[in-house]
Each structure stands twice: as structure tokens, then as C-alpha cells.
Amino acid sequence: MPWNRLCRATGIAPCKGVGGAERSPRRLGVCVIYRENGQFKTSYRADQAVFPIVQDRVVIWALVAFAFAGVPLLASDYMFRAILIPFLIFSLAAIGVNILVGYCGQISLGSGAFMAVGAYGAYNFFVRVPGMPLVPALILGGLCATLFGILFGLPSLRVRGLYLAVATLAAQFFADWMFLRIKWFTLDTPSGSVAVSNLQVLGIPIESATSKYLFCLVIVVLVAVAAKNLVRGAIGREWMAIRDMDVAAAVIGIRPVYAKLSAFAVSSFIIGVAGALWAFVYLGAWEPSAFSVDYSFRLLFMVIIGGLGSIMGSFFGAAFIVVLPIVLNQLLPVLAGLLGMEISTAGISHTELMVFGALIVWFLVVEPHGLAKLWSTGKQKLRLWPFPH
């Protein structure tokens, strides 16, 4: 079929090139592959699918399959321990922060405290209860973080913005004092340092880097799917209504108390499970300073850079924050050598902080919705190119 007849058949005006010439379909390239023409929705369930476009589902399933089957065959122990495992755990924690900050609009600087509560809660259940399996211990640690998050989420019923940020920051200092001074949480160890070993799930030991990676990957995939469906449901719409305008949400019948506290509960549970994974799987031995306020700011940076109100943005932000320091550690000494200079480890650390600050300012000014918005814009342009838009 000629190009102009094809355009008329689809109801789209032919796109003009230089000099008014019509572009041929051979010039479309990969964008034709991404188009959803002919993908008809015949039910409400199909229309409300998480990934309504077939190409998106294929890509996501391919990435998940590669993560489970391909990465364990290709990655080294260093890649697992330095990049992949921290990326998965930070992605999980960023999802929790995004539910509270991105979807419900409640600012929080107590994420590090929620991680600590989840870690020490899981540790106490794991050590004090004979024969306690690993997965129930992680879940119980997440529930401890849920109760802690609801407690420090109560100020959100009265205050907002900077005042709420200060109130949640108090949770960080309270957690630091509690786990350092109350020896019961650390089994009366003088320094507050604790350790776990002999981790296993269903009789399978979780000791090697590959097994730790796969264990974290399973949890992250399950939580990400659950969170994606949760924010698309009734409670997710309530969170977003509170975020956009809480007074108007209350007028139309949404209960602000339930919406805000449920956001704190779900967010704290996910962050608590991430903290337990960070302690059990990544660290193995830790102390209260392992969950300092630095983690609260780092998780907030992940959400800002990745994209507020986006589950996928949580993965983008975590990847960016995990990979950037490694890239800077490798790149800055090379650049300094080319310029005939030397840079110390402290200089690299300071440069990393400056880069983080500059990027946060840039994203807030240029693209407040972060990398997820850039990704979404690129997909939209790919769906329409080369037609006018």
C-alpha cells in the first residue's frame, strides 16, 4: 500500500519531510515496533492492566528473566556485593519513601530510623525465638517499623511541610538513642554491635553472593508489584488526593487521618523490610551508626532524582545513587592525572557530595519529576515519531 494511502487508512496525515516530501515507512525504524496500533482492549481488566502495551510487557518480562537467569551467570562477586545487592535494597527502600513522599505528599526525614527499627526488630525475633525462619523475621521487623512509623506519623495530622520534616527527623535521633542506650535491643552488648549468621530459606543457605542477590531480587519484585497495584487502587487514589489538596479531599469524603497514617504504615513497613535486608544480607554485622541520618537524606535524594510518584523512578534513583559514587571514584583520579593533579579520597568524597547537590538542584529546577518523567517523555515521543506532535 502506498505511504499516502496507508496514512489515510489509519486516519493520520502523512508527515512531510524536507521540501514537503512525504516520509516513507522505511524511515520509521524502531518506532513502528513500539506503536500500539491494533492492540484493542475488550474488557475493563485489560484496559486497567499495569502495562497495557504489549511491548512494555515484553520488555519488563525480558528484564525480569534476565535478572533471574542472566545476571547470576555473568556478574562477578564484586558486582553482586558492591552494586547489585545495594541497588536492590535501596530500590526497595526508595519504593517505601516514594509511597509516603511521592504519592501521599508527606515529607519524611526519618527513613534511616525506620530501617534501623526494621533491622533490630527482625534481629530480636530471629535471635530470641528458637527456630525463627528468616522470612517471617523480616516481616515481623517490617511490622515493628510500621508501628514506629505510625507513631511518628501522628504529627502529620496537625502539621505539614517543614514542620513535618522536623517531626520525622526526631524519629532518627530517638532511634539512635534507643538502640545505643537500651541494651535489651542488642542483647546487652556494650557497643550495640550485633551480628547474624547461618541464614537460610526453606533449607537453602543464603551465604554466597549469588544466593543473597536472588533472595533480595525475589523480595523486591514481589514488593514492587504489590506497591504498583496498591497505588493504582482506591487507597492509592486517596493518597494522591491528599497530596494534591488535602482540604478538597476531605470535602469529597476522603478521611485524611486514615489516608496519611496508612501511607506512613505501608511506607514504614517496606522501609523496615529494606533495613532488615540491609542488616542481614548486606552487612551481616552492624551497629546503630549503620543507619545514620545520612541514609534518610540519601533515600530522599533517590526519590527526587528518580521521580516523585513513580515506582519505576525508585529504581532509576537507586541505580543513579549507587552507580554514581563508583563512577566518580574511577573517573576523578583519571581526570586529575590528565590535568597533572592529584586528588585524595577526601576530595573524591567532597566532589561526590557537590555533584549530588548540583544534580538535585538541577532536577528540581529543570525536571521536578525526575528521571522517570524523562523516560516517559522519551517513550511518548517514540510512539508518535515521525508524526507532528
C-alpha positions in Angstrom: 0.0 0.0 0.0 1.4 3.4 -0.9 2.5 5.6 2.0 -0.2 8.3 1.5 -2.9 5.6 1.3 -1.6 4.0 4.4 -1.8 7.3 6.3 -5.4 7.9 5.0 -6.4 4.4 6.1 -5.1 4.9 9.6 -6.6 8.4 9.8 -3.2 10.1 10.2 -2.0 12.8 7.9 1.3 11.9 6.1 4.3 13.5 7.7 6.2 15.9 5.5 10.0 15.9 5.3 12.4 18.4 3.8 10.9 20.2 0.8 7.4 18.8 1.6 8.3 15.2 0.6 6.4 12.5 2.4 8.4 10.3 4.6 8.3 6.6 3.7 7.5 3.9 6.3 11.1 2.6 5.9 12.2 5.7 7.8 10.1 4.8 10.8 12.6 2.3 12.1 12.0 1.1 15.7 9.1 3.4 16.4 6.8 1.3 14.4 7.7 -1.7 16.6 6.7 0.3 19.6 3.3 1.5 18.3 0.2 0.0 19.9 -1.9 0.1 16.7 -4.2 -2.9 16.6 -4.0 -3.6 20.3 -7.7 -3.4 21.2 -8.9 -3.6 24.8 -12.0 -5.8 25.0 -12.5 -5.7 28.8 -12.1 -3.3 31.8 -9.4 -5.7 33.2 -7.3 -5.4 30.0 -7.8 -1.6 29.9 -6.6 -1.3 33.6 -3.5 -3.5 33.2 -0.3 -2.4 34.7 1.4 -2.5 31.4 -1.4 -2.1 28.8 1.0 -2.1 25.8 2.3 -5.4 24.7 5.8 -4.1 24.0 6.1 -2.8 27.6 5.1 -6.2 29.0 7.6 -8.0 26.8 10.4 -5.7 27.8 9.6 -5.9 31.5 9.3 -9.7 31.4 12.6 -9.9 29.5 14.3 -7.7 32.1 13.0 -9.8 35.0 14.0 -13.0 33.2 17.5 -11.7 32.6 17.8 -10.5 36.2 16.9 -14.0 37.4 18.7 -16.1 34.8 21.3 -14.0 33.1 22.8 -11.8 35.8 23.9 -14.8 38.1 25.8 -16.3 35.1 27.5 -13.0 34.1 28.1 -11.0 37.2 31.2 -11.3 39.5 31.2 -11.4 43.3 32.3 -7.8 43.3 29.4 -6.8 41.1 27.0 -8.6 43.4 28.4 -7.1 46.7 29.2 -3.6 45.5 26.5 -2.8 43.1 23.6 -5.2 42.6 22.7 -6.1 46.2 22.9 -2.5 47.4 20.9 -1.4 44.3 18.1 -3.9 45.1 17.9 -3.0 48.8 18.0 0.8 48.1 15.3 0.3 45.4 13.1 -1.4 48.0 13.6 1.4 50.5 13.1 4.1 47.8 9.7 2.5 46.9 8.7 2.9 50.6 9.8 6.5 50.7 8.1 7.2 47.3 4.8 5.9 48.7 4.9 8.4 51.5 6.6 11.4 49.8 5.7 11.0 46.2 2.2 9.6 46.3 0.9 11.0 49.6 2.9 14.2 49.7 4.1 13.8 53.4 7.7 14.8 53.7 9.8 12.5 55.8 13.4 12.6 57.1 13.1 9.5 59.3 13.7 6.8 56.8 17.0 5.8 58.3 15.2 5.3 61.7 12.6 3.1 60.1 15.4 1.0 58.5 17.1 0.7 61.9 13.8 -0.4 63.6 13.2 -3.0 61.0 16.7 -4.3 61.3 16.8 -4.5 65.1 13.2 -5.8 65.2 14.0 -8.6 62.8 17.2 -9.3 64.7 15.4 -9.7 68.1 12.8 -12.0 66.6 15.4 -14.0 64.8 17.7 -14.5 67.8 15.2 -14.7 70.7 12.6 -17.0 69.1 14.0 -20.5 68.7 13.9 -21.8 65.1 12.5 -18.5 63.7 12.8 -18.6 59.9 14.4 -15.8 58.1 11.4 -14.6 56.0 9.0 -14.3 59.0 11.7 -12.5 60.9 12.0 -9.9 58.1 8.2 -9.5 58.0 8.0 -9.0 61.8 10.8 -6.5 61.6 8.8 -4.6 59.0 5.7 -4.7 61.3 7.8 -3.2 64.1 8.8 -0.4 61.7 5.1 0.0 60.8 4.2 0.7 64.4 7.2 3.1 64.8 6.2 4.9 61.6 2.5 5.3 62.7 3.7 6.7 66.0 5.9 9.4 64.3 3.3 9.9 61.6 0.7 11.2 64.1 2.2 14.8 63.8 1.2 14.7 60.1 -2.4 15.1 61.2 -1.6 18.6 62.5 1.5 19.8 60.7 2.9 19.7 57.2 5.9 20.7 55.2 9.0 21.8 57.0 7.4 21.2 60.4 6.5 17.6 59.5 10.1 17.0 58.2 11.4 18.2 61.6 9.0 15.9 63.4 10.1 12.9 61.4 13.7 13.8 61.8 13.1 13.5 65.6 12.5 9.8 64.9 16.0 9.5 63.6 17.6 10.9 66.8 15.2 8.8 69.0 16.2 5.6 67.2 19.9 6.4 67.5 19.5 7.0 71.3 17.2 3.9 71.8 19.4 1.3 70.1 22.6 2.8 71.6 21.4 3.2 75.2 18.8 0.5 75.7 20.9 -2.7 75.8 17.9 -5.0 75.6 17.6 -4.4 71.9 21.2 -5.5 71.3 21.2 -8.5 73.8 23.2 -6.4 76.3 26.3 -6.0 74.0 28.3 -3.0 75.3 28.9 -1.4 71.9 25.5 -2.0 70.5 27.0 -4.1 67.7 25.2 -7.3 66.7 25.6 -10.0 64.0 23.7 -12.7 62.3 24.9 -15.9 60.5 23.7 -19.2 59.1 20.9 -17.6 57.1 18.7 -19.9 55.1 15.3 -20.1 53.4 13.5 -23.4 53.1 16.7 -25.2 53.9 18.7 -23.3 51.2 21.6 -21.4 52.7 21.8 -17.7 51.9 25.6 -17.3 52.2 27.0 -16.8 48.7 26.8 -13.5 46.8 24.6 -15.1 44.2 22.1 -16.5 46.7 21.9 -13.2 48.5 21.3 -11.4 45.2 18.5 -13.8 44.2 16.9 -13.6 47.6 16.8 -9.8 47.5 15.6 -9.9 43.9 12.6 -12.0 44.8 11.5 -9.7 47.6 12.0 -6.6 45.5 9.9 -7.9 42.6 7.1 -9.0 44.9 7.0 -5.7 46.8 7.3 -3.7 43.6 4.3 -5.5 42.0 2.3 -5.1 45.2 3.1 -1.4 45.5 2.3 -0.8 41.9 -1.1 -2.3 42.3 -1.6 -0.6 45.6 -1.1 2.9 44.3 -3.4 2.2 41.4 -6.2 1.1 43.7 -8.6 3.1 45.9 -6.1 3.7 48.7 -3.6 5.0 46.2 -6.1 7.4 44.8 -6.8 8.6 48.3 -3.1 9.2 48.9 -2.8 11.2 45.7 -5.9 13.3 46.6 -4.3 14.1 49.9 -1.1 15.0 48.2 -2.8 17.3 45.7 -5.1 19.1 48.1 -6.0 17.6 51.4 -8.8 20.1 52.2 -10.6 19.3 48.9 -10.0 15.6 49.5 -11.7 15.8 52.9 -14.6 17.7 51.4 -15.3 14.9 48.9 -15.3 12.3 51.7 -11.7 11.1 52.0 -10.5 10.6 55.5 -7.2 12.4 56.0 -6.4 10.5 59.2 -6.8 7.1 57.5 -5.0 8.2 54.3 -2.0 9.7 56.0 -1.5 7.1 58.7 -2.0 4.3 56.1 0.7 5.9 53.9 3.1 6.0 56.9 2.3 2.4 57.8 2.8 1.0 54.3 5.9 3.1 53.7 7.5 2.2 57.1 6.8 -1.5 56.6 8.6 -1.5 53.2 11.5 0.6 54.5 11.7 -1.7 57.6 12.0 -4.8 55.5 14.7 -3.0 53.4 16.5 -2.1 56.6 16.4 -5.8 57.8 17.7 -6.9 54.4 20.5 -4.3 54.6 21.5 -5.6 58.0 21.0 -9.3 57.5 22.0 -9.8 53.9 24.4 -7.0 53.0 26.1 -6.1 56.3 25.9 -9.2 58.4 27.1 -7.3 61.5 26.1 -3.8 62.3 25.7 -1.1 65.0 23.3 1.8 65.4 25.5 4.2 63.5 25.0 2.0 60.4 21.6 3.6 60.0 22.5 7.3 60.4 20.6 10.3 59.1 22.7 10.1 56.0 20.5 7.2 54.8 17.4 9.3 55.3 18.8 12.0 53.0 20.2 9.5 50.5 16.8 7.8 50.1 15.1 11.2 49.7 17.7 12.1 47.0 16.8 8.8 45.2 13.2 9.7 45.1 13.8 13.2 43.9 16.3 12.2 41.2 14.3 9.1 40.2 10.9 10.7 40.1 8.3 11.5 42.7 5.1 9.4 42.5 6.7 6.7 40.3 7.6 3.2 41.2 9.9 2.9 38.3 11.5 6.2 39.4 12.5 4.5 42.6 14.7 2.0 40.6 16.1 4.8 38.5 17.0 6.9 41.6 18.6 3.9 43.4 20.6 3.0 40.3 21.8 6.5 40.0 22.8 6.9 43.6 24.6 3.5 43.8 26.4 3.8 40.5 27.5 7.5 40.6 30.0 7.1 43.5 31.6 4.2 41.8 31.9 6.1 38.6 33.3 9.1 40.4 35.8 7.0 42.3 37.1 5.6 39.0 36.8 8.7 36.8 38.1 11.5 39.1 41.6 10.2 39.6 41.9 9.7 35.8 40.8 13.2 35.1 43.1 14.6 37.8 46.0 12.7 36.3 45.3 14.1 32.8 45.3 17.6 34.3 48.6 16.9 36.2 46.9 17.0 39.6 46.3 14.6 42.4 43.0 14.1 44.2 42.7 12.4 47.6 40.0 10.1 48.9 38.5 13.0 50.9 38.5 15.1 47.7 36.6 12.4 45.9 34.0 12.2 48.7 33.6 16.0 48.7 33.2 16.0 45.0 30.5 13.3 45.2 28.5 15.5 47.7 28.8 18.5 45.4 27.7 16.5 42.4 24.7 15.2 44.4 23.7 18.7 45.4 24.1 20.1 41.9 22.0 17.3 40.4 19.2 17.7 43.0 19.0 21.5 42.2 19.1 20.7 38.5 16.3 18.2 38.8 14.2 20.5 41.0 14.5 23.3 38.5 14.5 21.6 35.1 12.6 18.4 35.7 10.9 18.1 39.1 9.5 14.7 38.2 13.0 13.2 37.8 14.3 10.5 35.5 11.0 8.7 35.4 9.4 11.7 33.6 12.3 11.9 31.1 11.8 8.2 30.4 8.1 8.7 30.0 8.6 11.7 27.7 11.0 9.7 25.6 8.5 6.8 25.2 5.8 9.2 24.2 7.9 10.8 21.5 8.9 7.3 20.3 5.2 6.4 20.0 4.5 9.4 17.9 7.6 9.9 15.8 7.9 10.9 13.0 4.4 12.4 13.0 3.9 16.0 14.2 3.5 16.4 18.0 
